[in-house]
C-alpha cells in the first residue's frame, strides 16, 4: 500500500486524491503519467537530434542524414506483443462496467 501512495505522490496526486480513487482510476493516472513521460522523452530526444543536425549543417558537413527519417524513427509506434495478458484501458473499462457496476 505504501508503495502505491509514494507512486501517487510522485505523479502529482495529493494524499486525499489518492484515497478518493478506485484502483482502476489510480492505474489510469499511472498510465497517463507514464505516457506523458515517454512523450516528453521522445520530444527531448527529437530536439537534441534536431540541434545536432543543425550544428552539423552549419559546420558544412559533407554528408548529412535525412532529418525527417531520424525524427520519424523516434515517434514510431511500438508494436505490442500479441500474447500480452495485460488488459488495455478499454478492456478494463468494459470489465468494470460489466462486472462491478451492475
N, C-alpha and C positions, 0 to 999 in steps of 0.2 A: 504494500500500500504506500509506503513512504517513497518508494522509487517513482511511482506514478505522480505523486504530489510534487516531487522535485522536478520531474519532467514538465508538469503543468506550469510550474513557476518559470522554468527555462523557456517555454514557448510563449510566455507573456500572460498567462491566466492568473488571476488572483486566487487566493485560497477559497474565498467564498464562491467564485465562479466554478472552481474545480468541484466543490461539494454539491453544487446545483446541477451538475451534468450527469447524465447516464454514461455507462461505459462506452456505448456506441457513439454518443455525442463526443465524448472525450477523444476517442480514437479518430473521429473526423477532424478534430482540431489538430491532432498529432499529424495526420496525413497531410492536412493543408500546410502545416508548418514545414514538414519535410519537403513538399513540392516547392514551396516558396524558397527554401534554402537551396534546392537544386537549381531552380531558375536563376537565383542570384549568382550562384557559382558559374553557371553557363554564361551569363551576361558578363561577369568579371573576366572570364577566360576569353570571350569574344572581344572585349575591349582591349585586353592585353595583346591579343594577336593582331588586332587592327592597328594598334600603336606600333608594334614591332614591324608590321608590314609597311606602314607609312615611313618609319625610320629607314628601312631598307630602300624604299622607293626614293626618298630624298637623298640618300647617300649614293645614288646612281648604281645600285647593284646590277650586275649583268643579267641575272635571270631571277624573276620573282614568281612564286607560286600564285595560282589564281585565288584571290582573296575570297570570292563568293563560295568557292568549293570548301575552303577552310572553315568559313563561318557556318555553312550548311552542315558540315560534319559535326559541329558542336551541338547543334539543335536537333539532330536526327533523333527520332523517337526510338526508344529501346524496345526490342521485342520481348514480350513476356513469355516465360516458359509455358508450354501447352498444358502440362500436367500440374500446374500450380494449384495447391489446395487452399490458398488464401482467397477469401471472397472479396469481390470488388465492392465499392461503396454502394452501387446499385443493388447488388445481391444482399448486402447487409440490410439495406433499407427494406427490400422486399421481405426478407426473413423477419425483420422486426415487425412489419405491418401484418404479415400473415400469422405469426405465432404469438406475438406479445400483445398487440393492440386489440385483438378480438376479445 
